[in-house]
Amino acid sequence: MNFNCVGCKHFCKSTICATCTNYSLFEPDKEELVSPVVNNTTIGKKFDLDKVDWTLMPWKELEEVLEVLEFGAKKYSRDNWKHIEPARYEKAAMRHLISYVTGEKVDPESGKSHLAHLMCNALFLMWNDNDSKPL
């Protein structure tokens, strides 16, 4: 049986990586944790490879999206966006996209990226597709 090291990506024939002994190893065909190892000592198992990996999120950019949401909450009211027909957000998303691709990177009213506004509009549309039950 062969294993891939989660830490250094080294391919090993044992559950302890020959290159670095500080990382867990998993079977490529099962994609599940076999035996987490730290300094050649098994410390337990956790089957979480199928869970959402929030470490992939670019948090700084997401924070600007939240700042746009705060701007909208102050301008209109909190959760006002839940009571607007989706077509309005499709149009707003397009306006922000066109502003961005034609060279205007920052929305003059909010001072935030047009892409952050676009993301908000996309989130509103996704919410409408998935939930669409006003508070």
N, C-alpha and C positions, 0 to 999 in steps of 0.2 A: 504494500500500500504506500502511496506517495502523498505528501502533505505540502501545502503552500504556507509559508510564514506570512502572517498578517502584517507584521512589522516591516521586514526587509524584503519580502516577496521571494525569498530564497526557496527553492524546491528541494525538499528533504525526504528521506525514507523513514524518518522517525518522527515522533511527536515533539521532539525538542530540536529546534533549529540548530544546525551545525554552524551557522554564521553568527546568529545573535540568540542568546538564550533568554531574552527578556520579553518575547512576544508569543502570543497564542498562535496555534497552528490549526488549519482546517483542511478537511478533505475536499478537493476540488469537485468531485462528482456529487457530493452531498451538500456542499456549501453550508455546513454547520460546524460549530465549534466542537473540536474533539477533546482537547485537554489544554486549557490555558496554563502556560508555564512561565514562571518568573525565576530566573537563576536556577534552572534545572529542577524546580519544585512545582508540582501540580497544585494549583490553587482552587480549582473548581471548574464548573461548566456554566455557560450561559448561551442559550440558543436564541440569539437576537439578530442574526444576519438578515432576517426578513422584515425587520422593523425599520421605520423611517429614520434616516440618518440626518438629524438636524445640523450636524457639523458641516454639511455641504452648503448651508445658507450663507450668502454674503451679508452679514449682519449690518454693516455700516450702510449699505445701500437700502436694506429693508427699513432701517431707522428713518431714512428720508421719506420712504413711503408712509410710515407712521406719522411723520411730521406733516405731510400733505393731508392725511386723514384728520389730524388735529386742526389744521388750517380750515378744512371744510366744516368741522364740528363747530368751530367758533363763528364761522361766516353764516352757516345755515342753522344747524343744531345737531346734536349727537344723533347718529343713526338716521338722519334725514334721508340719506341715500337709499335706504330700504323702501322708500315710498315713491320713488321716481321710476317711470317706465324705462325698461332696458334700452330702448332705441336711443334715448337721450345720452346714455353712457357709451353706446357705440359711436355716436357722432362726436362726443367729447374725446374719446380715445383717438379717433382719427385726427381731430384738430391738434391734439398734443403730438401725435406721431408726425404729422406734416410739419408742424413748427420745428420739431427736432431735426428731421431730415433736411429741412431747408436752411438749417444753420442756427436757429434760435434754440439754444440748449436749456435756457432757464426761463420759466414762466414769469413774466414781468409782475404779475399781481402777487404771487405767493413767494417769489424768490427761490423756488425749488425747481428741480429738474423736471422738464416736460416728461421724461421717462418715468419719474416717480408718479406723476399725475396719470400717465398712461397705465401704469401698474394698478393704481387705485381703481380706475375705470374697468380694467380687466377683472380685478377681484370682485367688483360689484356685479359684473356680468356673470362671473362664475357662481357667486352667491345666489343670484337670481335663478341660474340653471339648477343649482343643487338644493336650494331651500325655498326661497321666495315667499317666506311667511313673515310679514312685517311684525315688529315687536309690539 
